[in-house]
């Protein structure tokens, strides 16, 4: 089910807040699970916006930090949209 513009805007704002907080702390000060969550959220938004290549990069980095079936699924969806 595609995201509505309002839902996507809300999600983008939420992730922007997370990313801003993460940058302020510096990646070295974030717990691995927190790093993974930020990477997954950024990848999800990029995927929803149609930037599949950058989304795939974020999902790959997410998998390196915190390997899950969910991460591999979203990576696969992004890659499948690249052709």
BELTA-V174674 format. One record per residue. N is the residue number from 0. RES is the residue in one letter. PSI is psi as a letter, one per 40 degrees, with the letter a starting at -180 (* if undefined). OMEGA is omega in radians with two decimals (none if undefined). Layout:
n = (N:N)
res = (RES:RES)
psi = (PSI:PSI)
omega = (OMEGA:OMEGA)
//
This chain:
n = (0:1:2:3:4:5:6:7:8:9:10:11:12:13:14:15:16:17:18:19:20:21:22:23:24:25:26:27:28:29:30:31:32:33:34:35:36:37:38:39:40:41:42:43:44:45:46:47:48:49:50:51:52:53:54:55:56:57:58:59:60:61:62:63:64:65:66:67:68:69:70:71:72:73:74:75:76:77:78:79:80:81:82)
res = (X:X:X:X:X:X:X:X:X:X:X:X:X:X:X:X:X:X:X:X:X:X:X:X:X:X:X:X:X:X:X:X:X:X:X:X:X:X:X:X:X:X:X:X:X:X:X:X:X:X:X:X:X:X:X:X:X:X:X:X:X:X:X:X:X:X:X:X:X:X:X:X:X:X:X:X:X:X:X:X:X:X:X)
psi = (h:i:i:i:d:d:d:d:d:d:d:d:d:d:d:d:d:d:d:d:d:d:d:d:d:h:d:d:e:i:i:d:d:d:d:d:d:d:d:d:d:d:d:d:d:d:d:d:e:e:g:d:d:d:d:d:d:d:d:d:d:d:d:d:d:g:h:i:d:d:d:d:d:d:d:d:d:d:d:d:e:e:*)
omega = (-3.13:3.11:3.01:3.13:3.14:3.13:3.14:3.11:3.11:3.13:3.11:3.13:3.11:-3.11:3.07:3.09:3.11:-3.10:3.12:3.10:-3.13:3.13:3.14:3.13:-3.01:-3.08:-3.11:-3.14:-3.14:3.04:-3.13:3.14:3.10:3.07:-3.11:-3.11:3.13:3.12:-3.14:-3.14:3.12:3.11:3.14:3.13:3.12:3.11:-3.14:3.12:3.10:3.09:-2.98:-3.13:3.12:3.09:3.13:3.09:3.11:3.13:3.07:3.13:3.07:-3.11:3.10:-3.11:-3.00:-3.06:3.10:3.05:3.13:3.12:3.12:3.11:-3.13:3.04:3.12:3.11:3.12:-3.13:3.14:3.10:3.07:3.10:none)
//
